[in-house]
Amino acid sequence: MEIREIPLAQIRRPLPRTNDPEKVQDLMRSISAVGLLEPIDVLEVEGQIYGFSGCHRFEACQRLGHQTIKCRVRRAPQSVLRMHLA
């Protein structure tokens, strides 16, 4: 696994999530003060990036106007992506 900055616009979030607005606000304050401490986990499948976790951190960074987010990238085959989508 590698850690890298990925543009938010390139991360596909195929599963709908409902975020806790208070948690997003808390994260926005924290990220503004000290930065994003914990990368989100993403899958890279055939050059495409998919995010299934870190939805509160993702939204907080979006709302703060960040262009990129720190990600822990795991390369995976289509079969792993299908398991996440099932």
C-alpha positions as CSV (number, residue, x, y, z in Angstrom):
1,M,0.0,0.0,0.0
2,E,1.1,3.5,-0.7
3,I,0.0,6.9,0.7
4,R,-0.6,9.7,-1.9
5,E,-2.6,12.8,-2.5
6,I,-5.5,12.2,-4.9
7,P,-7.8,14.8,-6.4
8,L,-11.2,14.5,-4.8
9,A,-12.8,14.7,-8.2
10,Q,-11.1,11.4,-9.3
11,I,-12.5,9.4,-6.4
12,R,-15.6,7.5,-7.2
13,R,-17.9,6.9,-4.3
14,P,-20.4,4.2,-5.6
15,L,-22.3,3.5,-2.4
16,P,-24.6,6.2,-0.9
17,R,-23.8,7.3,2.6
18,T,-25.5,9.5,5.2
19,N,-23.0,11.5,7.1
20,D,-23.5,12.9,10.6
21,P,-23.4,16.7,10.1
22,E,-21.9,17.3,13.6
23,K,-19.0,14.9,12.9
24,V,-18.3,16.6,9.5
25,Q,-18.2,20.0,11.3
26,D,-15.9,18.7,14.0
27,L,-13.6,17.2,11.3
28,M,-13.6,20.5,9.3
29,R,-12.4,22.3,12.4
30,S,-9.7,19.7,13.1
31,I,-8.5,19.6,9.5
32,S,-8.4,23.4,9.3
33,A,-6.3,23.5,12.5
34,V,-3.9,20.6,12.0
35,G,-4.6,19.0,8.6
36,L,-5.9,15.6,7.8
37,L,-4.1,13.2,10.1
38,E,-5.6,9.9,8.9
39,P,-5.7,9.1,5.2
40,I,-8.8,7.6,3.7
41,D,-8.6,4.1,2.3
42,V,-9.3,3.7,-1.4
43,L,-9.1,0.9,-4.0
44,E,-7.3,1.4,-7.3
45,V,-8.9,-0.9,-9.9
46,E,-7.6,-0.6,-13.5
47,G,-6.6,3.0,-13.0
48,Q,-9.9,4.0,-11.4
49,I,-10.0,5.1,-7.7
50,Y,-12.9,4.0,-5.5
51,G,-13.7,5.1,-2.0
52,F,-15.8,3.1,0.4
53,S,-14.7,4.5,3.8
54,G,-13.6,7.8,5.2
55,C,-16.9,9.4,4.1
56,H,-16.9,12.0,6.9
57,R,-13.3,13.0,6.1
58,F,-14.0,13.1,2.4
59,E,-17.0,15.4,2.9
60,A,-15.1,17.6,5.3
61,C,-12.3,18.1,2.8
62,Q,-14.8,18.8,0.0
63,R,-16.6,21.4,2.1
64,L,-13.3,23.1,3.0
65,G,-12.6,23.4,-0.7
66,H,-9.6,21.1,-0.8
67,Q,-8.7,19.9,-4.3
68,T,-6.9,16.7,-3.0
69,I,-7.1,14.3,-0.1
70,K,-4.5,12.0,1.4
71,C,-5.3,8.4,0.6
72,R,-4.0,5.0,1.5
73,V,-4.1,3.3,-1.9
74,R,-4.6,-0.5,-2.3
75,R,-4.4,-1.9,-5.8
76,A,-7.0,-4.6,-6.4
77,P,-8.6,-6.6,-9.2
78,Q,-12.2,-6.3,-10.4
79,S,-13.2,-9.2,-8.2
80,V,-12.4,-7.3,-5.1
81,L,-14.3,-4.3,-6.3
82,R,-17.3,-6.5,-7.0
83,M,-17.2,-7.8,-3.4
84,H,-17.3,-4.2,-2.1
85,L,-20.3,-3.4,-4.4
86,A,-22.3,-6.6,-3.4
